[in-house]
């Protein structure tokens, strides 16, 4: 079970790093010169952070409810 988790985390990490590197290559010259791009990416960061917090909260809530039922 732990080996499966490690394999999935490694695969996801490699995919995220590859996507990030490719995006950096494509957007590199525009990053400093286009203020709209920076604004869009910062807003995207906020959306992703909120989604992560909500999902984590739901997971914790599920654990708490599961312990109360047991």
C-alpha positions in Angstrom: 0.0 0.0 0.0 2.8 2.4 0.9 4.7 1.5 -2.3 1.6 2.4 -4.4 1.4 5.8 -2.6 5.0 6.5 -3.2 4.7 5.6 -6.9 1.6 7.8 -7.4 3.3 10.7 -5.6 6.4 10.3 -7.7 4.4 10.2 -10.9 2.4 13.2 -10.0 5.4 15.2 -9.0 7.3 14.4 -12.2 4.2 15.5 -14.2 3.9 18.7 -12.3 7.5 19.5 -12.6 7.5 18.8 -16.4 4.4 21.0 -16.9 5.9 23.8 -14.8 9.2 23.7 -16.8 7.3 23.7 -20.1 5.2 26.6 -19.0 8.2 28.4 -17.9 9.9 28.0 -21.3 6.8 29.2 -23.1 6.0 32.1 -20.8 9.5 33.1 -19.8 10.0 36.2 -22.0 6.4 37.4 -21.3 6.7 37.0 -17.5 8.5 40.3 -16.9 7.1 42.4 -19.8 3.4 41.5 -19.6 1.7 42.6 -16.3 -1.5 40.9 -17.2 0.2 37.5 -17.2 1.5 38.0 -13.7 -1.9 39.1 -12.4 -3.6 36.1 -14.0 -1.1 33.6 -12.5 -1.4 35.2 -9.1 -5.1 34.9 -9.2 -4.8 31.3 -10.3 -2.5 30.6 -7.3 -5.2 32.0 -5.0 -7.9 29.7 -6.6 -5.6 26.6 -6.2 -4.8 27.5 -2.6 -8.5 27.8 -1.8 -9.3 24.5 -3.4 -6.6 22.8 -1.5 -7.9 24.3 1.8 -11.5 23.2 1.1 -10.5 19.7 0.1 -8.3 19.3 3.2 -11.1 20.6 5.3 -13.5 18.1 3.8 -11.1 15.3 4.4 -10.6 16.3 8.1 -14.4 16.6 8.5 -14.8 13.1 7.1 -12.3 11.7 9.5 -13.9 13.4 12.5 -17.4 12.1 11.5 -16.0 8.6 10.9 -14.4 8.5 14.4 -17.7 9.7 16.0 -19.6 6.8 14.3 -17.1 4.2 15.4 
